[in-house]
Amino acid sequence: MKSTLIKYSFFIIGFLFLLSPIYGQPNKREIQNKYHLIAHRGGVVDNQTAENSLASLKKASQEGYWMVEVDLRLTRDRVLIIHHDRNFKRYYGINKMVSEMTWDEVKELKGDLGNSVLSFEEALKFCQESNLQVMVDNKIDGFDSDLFGKVVALLKKYERSAQALMIGTDESTPFFTGKVKLSCTRQQLEDNMLKPGFNPNYYYLFSKNISKEDMEWTRKHGILAVGAINAWAFKSDTMLKDAQEEAKKLLEAGVSYYQIDSVFGSLFK
């Protein structure tokens, strides 16, 4: 009788282990709560899914990412789009600069993975509907207050401005300071602290190398720290091994916000 009871108890425990996220594998919501993952180049990108595409944004949402990083560029007729490269040769096979084409021409392009170019507003609308936050990699040259004002207005329109992050440019920094949280190195942050009107909420530390001491420093000063693990930084033949080592160092330092290529998502599960 006692032996039967013990076997039955183990059966129940095993059954709960399989069914419950408390005892079994963590579910996507738990992963999202533990680590704030930012999907590099517009979402979950793979050999079936183009970067900065609607499909990649959808996959990021489905896989529980907190935020997506999108690349911001400008067409000839001043429409804001999300696209990484200066031209459309990769994915679309068109050797033309983004700045040479109008939005009417760009939106007719069809990529080799069935993708099309999204306007910045289309991407923001999807992110609002899917509860995805937004990191903007500003790839627009020069200074244009009217255009930059439109970027801020669109972030506000789609309720993405409160948590928005930006990888900025030297030219655009004066405009976006205080409007969108801007990426900085540790040295840039220390320099900014010496300037009148410094506010830690205006900036975030963004680096692939963040130490425990860096984390203690950012916590002391109320500054967000975001680690970066990007495929371009590694040799292709040792990419996964090198990324794993880099992730381990950042995790041990106490970093909980990460901008990553989606191929590295498993390192945080």
KEBATOR-207326 format. One record per residue: x, z, y of N, C-alpha, C in turn; residue in one letter. Coordinates in steps of 0.2 Angstrom, whole numbers, plus 5000, padded with zeros to 4 digits. Last residue first. Layout:
N
XZYXZYXZYA
...
***
This chain:
269
508348885160507848905155508048955150K
509348825167509048885170508348905166F
509848715160510348775161509948835164L
508848625161508848665155509348725156S
509148545172508648595172508648645166G
510048445173510348515173509748565172F
509348335176509648335170509948405168V
508948345190508448375184508748375177S
510148415200509848355197509548375191D
509648545211509948525205509748455203I
509848685221509648615221510048575216Q
509248845219509748795216509448725218Y
509249025221508948955223509448905222Y
509949135216509249115213508949055215S
511549205213511149145216510449135212V
512349295207511749315209511349265213G
513549255201513649285208512949305211A
513049215189513449275189513549305196E
512649085193512149135191512449205191L
513849025197513249035202512749095200L
514449025184514749055190514249075195K
513548945177513649005175513949055181K
513548825184512948855184513048935182A
514848785180514748795187514048835188E
514748765167515248815169515048835176E
513748665166513648725163514148785166Q
514548555172513948585176513748655173A
515448535162515648565169515048595173D
514648495152515048555151515248585158K
514048375158513648435156514048495155L
515248295161514748315166514348375164M
516248235155516248305154515748335159T
516148095158516248115151516248195150D
515948095172515348075167515448095160S
516448225182516648165179516048155173K
515348275196515648285190515948215187F
514548255207515148295208515648305202A
513448185204513948145207514648185208W
512548285199512948245194513548215198A
512548455207512448375207512848335203N
512048595211512348565205512148495205I
512148715224512048645222512448625216A
511248865229511848835226511648755224G
510848945244510648895239511248855236V
510349085252510949055249510649005244A
509749145268509649115262510249075259L
510249295276510249215276510149195269I
510349425280509749395280509749325280G
511649485280511449455287510749415286H
511649535267511849585273511549555280K
511549415260511049475260511049515266R
512749355263512149325265511549375265T
513649445257513749435265513049405267W
513349445244513349505248513249495255E
513649305242512949325241512849395245M
515049305244514649265248513949295248D
515449385233515549415240515149375245E
515149305223514749365224514849395231K
515149135229515449195226514949255227S
514748975227514549035231514749095226I
514948805228515448865226515148925230N
514148715232514148725225514648775223K
513048765245513648755243513648755235S
512348825260512248775255512848755252F
511448955268512048935265511948885260L
510348905282510448935275511148905272Y
509548945297510048915293509948945286Y
508649025305508748955307509148915302Y
508649155302508149115299508149035301N
509649215310509849195303509249155299P
510049155325509449185321509549165314N
510849175341510949155334510349195330F
510949185355510349165352510349155344G
512649125357512049165360511449135356P
513749125343513449085348512749125351K
514249185332514549195338514249165344L
513549125321513449195323513749215330M
514149005320513549005323513349075325N
515349035313515349015319514749015323D
514749075301515049125304515249105312E
514148955297513749015298514049065302L
515348875295514848855300514348915302Q
515848945284516248945290515748925296Q
514848925274515048995276515348995283R
513948775279514448815275514548885278T
512148745280512748765283513248785278C
510548675283511148685279511748695282S
509248745293509748695292510248715287L
507448745294508048785292508648735290K
506748675309506848675301507448705299V
506848735321506248705319506148695312K
508048795324507448835325506848805323G
508748635326508848705325508248745328T
508448505328508148535322508248615322F
509248465339508548455339508248505334F
510648495335510348525341509548525341P
510748405323510748485323510448515329T
510948275324510248295324510148375324S
512248245324511948225330511248255330E
512648305311512948335318512548315324D
511248315301511848275303512048315309T
510648415287510548385293511248345295G
509548455275510248435276510348395282I
508248575277508548515279509248515278M
506748645271507448655272507748585273L
505248735273505648675273506348685274A
504248835274504848845269505348785269Q
503448785285503648855284504248865280A
503148645283503648665288503848745287S
502048595276502748605272503248635277R
500848555280500948625279501548635275E
500648425285500548435278500748505275Y
500948445298500348425297500148435289K
502248495298501748545300501048515298K
502948375294503048435290502448485292L
502548295305502248285299502348345294L
503248355316502548355316502248345309A
504548335312504348405312503548405312V
504548195313504748225307504448295306V
504348175326503848155322503948185315K
505448225332504848265333504348245328G
506348125328506348195325505748235326F
505848025337505748015330505848085326L
506148085349505448065348505348055340D
507548105349507048165349506348145348S
508748045341508148015343507648075343D
510448015337509948065340509348025343F
511247945322511147955329510648015331G
510447895307511047895311510747915318D
509647985294509547935300510147945305I
509548055283510048005283510047955288K
509248215279509148175284509748125284N
508448275266509148255267509048195273D
507348405265507448345268508148325269V
506348485254507048485257507148415259M
504748565252505148505253505848515256V
503648625239504048625245504548575246Q
502148585231502848575231503148585238L
500748575228501148645230501848635229N
500148455227500448485221500848555222S
499748425240499248425235499548465229E
501048425247500448475249499948485243Q
501648315240501848385239501348435241C
500748215244500848225237501048295236F
501148215258500448225256500448245248K
502448185258502248255260501548265258L
502448055253502748105249502548175251A
501747995264501447985257501748045253E
502648015274502048045274501748045268E
503747935270503848005271503148045271F
503247805259503347835266503447905265S
504047755244503547795247503747805255L
504347605235504547645240503947685243V
503947605218503947575224504147625229S
504347575200504247615206504147575212N
504547505188503947515191503747555197G
505947505187505547555183504847565185L
506347415196506447395189506147445184D
505147405210505747425207505747405199G
504547305222504347335215505047345212K
503947295239504547295234504347335228L
503047315249502947265244503447265238E
503547405258503047435253502847385248K
504447325265504747375261504147395255V
503647245273504047215268504247265263E
502947345281502547295277502947265272D
504147405287503747445282503247395278W
505447285288504847315291504547355285T
507247295287506647275284506047315287M
508447335291508347265292507647245290E
508647465287508547455294508347385296S
509047445274508347475275508147465282V
509847295270509847355273509147385274M
509747205255509547205262509547285264K
509747145241510347165245510247165253N
508747205229508747165236509247195240I
508547275218508847205217508847165224G
507947395216507547345218507847275218Y
508947485210508247485208507847425210Y
510047435223509947475217509147485216R
509747375235510047335229509947375223K
509247415247508847415242509047375235F
510347525257510047455255509647465249N
510747645258510647615264510347545263R
509847755246510347715248510247675255D
508647845245509347865246509847815249H
507147865253507547815250508247835251H
505647875261506047915257506447865252I
505347835278505247825271505747875267I
504547805294504947855290504847845282L
504647665303504247705299504747745294V
505247575313505247645314504747685310R
505447445309504847455314504747535314D
506447455300506647415306506047435312R
506447625293506347555293506447525300T
507447755289507047725294507047655293L
507547905277507747845281507247805285R
507848045268507448015274507847955277L
507648095252508048065257507748025262D
507048255246506948185247507448165253V
506948385234507348355240507248285240E
505648495231505948425229506348405236V
505248655223505448605229505748545227M
505048715211504748745218504748695223W
504548645196504948645201504648675208Y
503648625185503748685188504248695193G
503448505179503948545176504048605180E
502548445187502348465180502848505177Q
503348415199502748465199502548485192S
504148325193504448385196503848435196A
503348225190503648255185503948325187K
502948185203502448205198502748245193K
504148135208503848195211503348225206L
504348025200504848075199504548145203S
503247945203503247965196503748025196A
503547915216502947955215502947985208L
505347925219504747895217504147935216S
506647975221506147965227505547925225N
507247885206507247935211506847925217E
506247825192506647815198506647875203A
506247855175505947875182506447865187T
506847825164506147795164505847815171Q
508047895164508047825163507347785163N
507548015178507847995171507847915170D
507248145188507448075188507748065181V
506048235196506348225190506548155189V
506448225214506048245208506448245202G
507248175225506548165225506248175218G
508648215224508448145224507648135223R
508448375215508848325219508548255218H
507248495215507448435212507748385216A
507648665215507448605220507748545217I
506948815209507348755208507148695213L
507148975210506848925214507248865213H
506949075196507349035199506948985203Y
505749155193506449185192506949145196K
504649065195504749135198505449165198N
504948965186504948945193504949015197Q
504849035174505448995176505548985183I
503549065174504049115174504649085176E
502948935174502848975179503349035180R
503348885161503548855167503448905173K
503649035150503348975152503548945159N
504949075139504649085145504249025147P
504549105121504949065126504549075133Q
503949265117504249205115504549165121G
503449375123503849385118504249325116Y
502749325134503149395135503649395130I
502049215130502649205134503049265135P
501449225114501449255120502049235124S
501549155101500949145106501149165113L
502649205094502549135095502049115100L
502449345094503049315097502949245098F
501249365087501249375095501849345098L
501749335075501149295077501149295085F
502649435073502849365073502349325076G
501749545073502249545078502549465078I
500949515061500649515068501149515073I
501949525051501649455052501249455059F
502349655052502849605054502549535055F
501149715047501349725054501849675056S
501149665034500649645038500849655046Y
502249725028502249655029501749635034K
501749865030502349845033502449765034I
500749855021500549875028501149855032L
501349835009500849785011500749795019T
502049955007502449895008501949835011S
500950045006501450055012501849985013K
500450004994500050005000500450005006M
***
